[in-house]
Amino acid sequence: MTTIIKNAIKPKKIKKGAHIRVIAPAGSLKLLSEDNKKVAIDRLQKFGFRLSFSKHVNEIDEFKSSSVESRVEDLHDAFLEKEVNAILTVIGGFNSNQLLKYLDWDLIKRNPKILCGYSDITVLGNAIFAKTGLVTYSGPHFSTFAQKKYLEYTIEYFKKCLLEKSEYNIQPSKEWFDDQWYKDQENRKSIVNDGYWVLQSGIKEGMIMGGNLSSFTLLFGTEYMPDLKNSIIFLEVDNYTQGVDILEFDRQLQSLLQQKGSNGIKAIIIGRFQKGSKVHRKQLQYVIETKQELKNIPIIANVDFGHTNPMATFPIGGVCRIIFNNDKDFEIKIIEH
């Protein structure tokens, strides 16, 4: 049943000793405190990785980012440098889409390597896959590794996706966090995970697209939007900075379903909502049931990715096989990454 990713480029996995370049295509490294920056560096170095930082990573302007020219140069340099094995983004933000028309897609395609980040980086990950066929990764930022505690699940799936070649299942975490951990690392309150919500059952296999829904919508109708044919869509939203509640999620989801090729969507996987969104299962079920386009499409929610912690890493352009029967009987298997 395994699908071969046609025309896709899977970058080499990294291993101990790999050189990771940290870049800031959205928010600047200056947004991180010196203490949190040190924690992230120490943690990644303890894994055996070598780190370097892009030339303009500390530039910061009134929008907490830097010039288009600086960000494009740093991204191109990271792909060009032969010693660099993988690229981690510093943090999310609001302006990765400013870069798209200035990127050298042939340069990126000729120098394939891992690019990992989430939130606003959804724009870059999906656009790169659409324009070059290079599989990219929705997963932790450099800043994510600054968490002093409760990072085991995030690290486990980072390794499964970027260091290993085997298929892997994304299982629910035992506990989760919805906090501004970077302000107080010592007093974090966990929430017991009530598991996945199987909203509509089914068995499907397809190519993974998506990430942060608000960022994904920025690609709609552009040349940078991936083909939705035979896709399994991963979606999550940010309530803290983007203010996404059930009404905003509803209309953004509707916009996705109005895109060319959306009838090729095979299944939808929805990441956990933050507490501030006030999204409950009953509300989400209602939104799904009111959309004729989603009839007979398997849908699961409350999955560990997005703007809560911990998070799983998944490949944009990779292949996923899903079996959704009920809340106790499900499978989300990443089979090509």
N, C-alpha and C positions, 0 to 999 in steps of 0.2 A: 504493500500500500504506500510505501515511502515515495514521496514526490522528489524528483531531482529539480533543484533550482536552476531553471534555464537561464543562461546568460548572466547568472549572478556570480560575483566574485567574493569568495569567503577569505578574509584576511587570516594570516597565520596566527595561531594561538601564541600567547606569551607564556613565559616560564620564569623561574628564578633567574635573576640577573638581567631581566628585560629592562630596556630603557623606556621610561614613560615621560612624555612631554606634557606639561600642564599649560593649557591655553585658556584665554578668556574671550570667547566669541560673543558673549553676552555681558554678564556682570564682571567687574574687575576683582582681582585678587585683593585689592585694598579693602574690600568689604569684610574680609576675614580678620579677626583679631590675631595678634601675633601668637597668642597662646594656642588658639585653635589651628592656626597654620602649622605650628610646630608639632601638634598632636598628629595631624594628617601626614606630615612628612615622616615622622618617626614610625607611624604605623605601616606606611607603604614600604619604607626601607626595611622594616623588620620582616616583611614578606620576601625580601631579597631583591626588590626592584630598585633600579637607579632612577633618580628623578632629575629633570631639568625644567626650567620655566621659560616660556617664550619671552622675546625681547620686550614686548609692550604689555606684559601681563599685569603690571602694577599701574598702568595709566588709568586715570579716572577723571570723568567729566561731571557736569551737573546732573547727568542721567545715570550716574554710577557705572558707566561703561567707558569706552574710548572710541576713537575715530574709526570709521569704516576701513580706512587705509591701514591702520595699525592692526586691526583684527584680521583682515584678509591676509596681510603679510605674515602674521604669526601662524595662521592656519596653513598657508601654503608652505612655509618653512618646515612646519611639523611633518607634513607629508613628504617633503622633499628630502629631509635629512635621513640618510641611510641608517644611521645609528639608532634612530628613534623607532621603537617597535609598536608603541601604542600611544594614543592621545586621550587624555582626560580633560574635560572641561572643568573650570573652577567652580562654577555655580550657574544657575539659570539667570533669568532676566526678562527682557521684553523686546529685544531688537536683533536677534539672529537673522531675521528675514531681510535686514538691510544688506546683508553680505551676498545674497544669492546671485545677483546679476554680475558680480565682480569676481566670482570664483572661477578658477581654471579647472574645468571638469576633467579635461584630458590629463592634467597634472595629477589630480587625485586618482584617476583610474590607473595611471601608469605606476603609481606608488601606493598600492593598497596596504592599509594597516588599520588596526582597531581604532575606532572613535567611540567614546562612551560618555554619556551624560543624559540628563532627562529634563523635564519641564520645557523651557524655551528651546533647548537643544533638539527637541522633537522636530523643529523646522529643518535643522541641518541634517539630522539623521535620515529623515524621509526624502529630502531633496537630493542628497548625495546618492541614495539608493536609486531614486528615479532617474537621475541624470547619468549615472556611471555603472549601476548594477552592483556597487560595493555594499555588502552587508555591513550595517552599523549597529550600535548597541544602545538600548535604553537601560540605563543603570546608574549607579552612584556617580556623583561628581567627585572631584578632588575634595571638596569641602565636606562631603558625607563622611569621609574617613577621619574627620576631626572629632567624631563622637567617641568619647572615652568609654562608654558603656553600651551594652545591649546591641552590639553590631554583628554578632555571630551569624545570624540568618543572612544579613546583607552580604557578608564576606563569603559565606558558603555558596550563594548563587552567583556572585561575581566570579568565583573560581570555576564553578561548573560551566559557566557560559564562555569565559574568556581564556581559561587555562586548560580546560579539558575538552576532549572531542566526543565524549559519549553522550547519548541521549539523556535527558533528565526530566523529571517531573517537578512541577512547581507545587509544593505542598503548603498548606496554611501554616503561618507562624502560630506559636502558642500565645503570644502577647504582642501588643503593638503600642505605639506612642504617637500622640498628636500634640507635640510641644515645641516650643522654641528652645530646643536643647542647647543651642550655641550661647544662650544667655545664662543658663544655669545647668552645668553638667552634672552636678551632684544630687539634685533633688528632682528626679524624673519619676513620674507616676505611670505605671503600665496599665493597659486595659486588656482584659481577657478577650481573646479572639473567639468570636462565636462561629467561625468557619466561613466557608464559601456559601453563597446563595445561588442555587441553581434556579434561574428564573424560567428558562425554557430548555427542555432536554434535547439531546441529539448527539450524533457522532459525525465529526467532520475532520478534514485535513486541509490545510491551506497555508499560504504565505503570510507572514506577519507584517502588519502595517500599524501605524498609529503612534500612541504615546499620550502626551498631554493634549486633550481635545481642543482647548482654546488655542494652543499653538498650531495644532494640525489644521485648524480651520483657515489659518493664514495662507495655506498652500492651495486651498480650494479654487479651482478655475484657472490655475497657473500652470506653466510648463513644468513646474517643480513637483507637481502632485503625482504620487505613484499610481500605477494602474491598480484598480481595486478588484480586478478579476481574480477569482479563487483566493480571496484574502480572508484572513482571520484578524479582526481588528481589536487591538488592545487600546483601551481608552481610560484616562483618569483626568481628574480636574483638581484645581487649586482654589480653595475657598479663601485662604489667608491673603494672597496678593491679587488674585483675579476675581474674587468675590462670586464664585460660581455656586449657585444653589440649585434646587431641582428645576426651577423654571429656566434658568440659563442653560443647564445641562440639556433639558428637553429641546430647546431651540437649536443648540449647537449639534445635537444628535440628528435632529431633523435636517439640518443643513448638510450633514454628511450623507444622509440618505437621498438627498437631491443631487448629489454629484454624479457625473457621468461614470457609468460602470458600477454604480453602487449595488445593482442587482447581482453583482458577482461576489458580494460579501457572504461568506459561508458561516461565520460565527462571530460573536462579540464577547470579549472578556473585559470586564469593567473593574478598575482598581478601586481600592477602598476610599470612601469619602471621608473628609475631615469632619470632626464634630461640628465645626462652625457652619457647615453647609446645611445642617439639619435634615439631611437626606436619610430617609428610612426605607426599609425594604418594601413596605406597602406602597409608598409613593413611587419608587422605582419600578415596581411591578406594574403599576397603573400606566406609567409613561410607556413602557414596552408594549403593553397590551393595546394601547390606543394607536399604534403605528402598524398599518397594514403591511408596510414594507418588511416588517420584522416577523411576520407570520412564518412559522416553521424554521426559524433561524435559532440555533442553540445559543443561549446567553447565560453567562455566569457573572456574578458580581462579588464585591468584598474581597478581591484578590490582592495579595501583597505587592503592590507597586504603586508609584505615584508620590504624593506629597505627605504621606505618613511614613513612619518607620516601624519595622524594617521593610526592605524592598528587594524583590527579585530582579535579576538582570535578564533581559530577553533580546533576541536579535531582530532588528528591522530588516526584512528581506529573508529571514530564516523561515523554517517550516515548523508548524505546530500541528499536533494531532490532539483532538479533544473528544472526550466521552463524558457527556453530562447526563446522568440518570436522575439523581436527586442529591440533596445536601450531604449525604453520607457515601455516595457512590459517584465518583467523578475522576477525571484524569485530565491534566493539562501537561502534555508531554512535548518538550522542545526536541525535535528529532534532527534538525539541521541547523547549525549555528556557526 
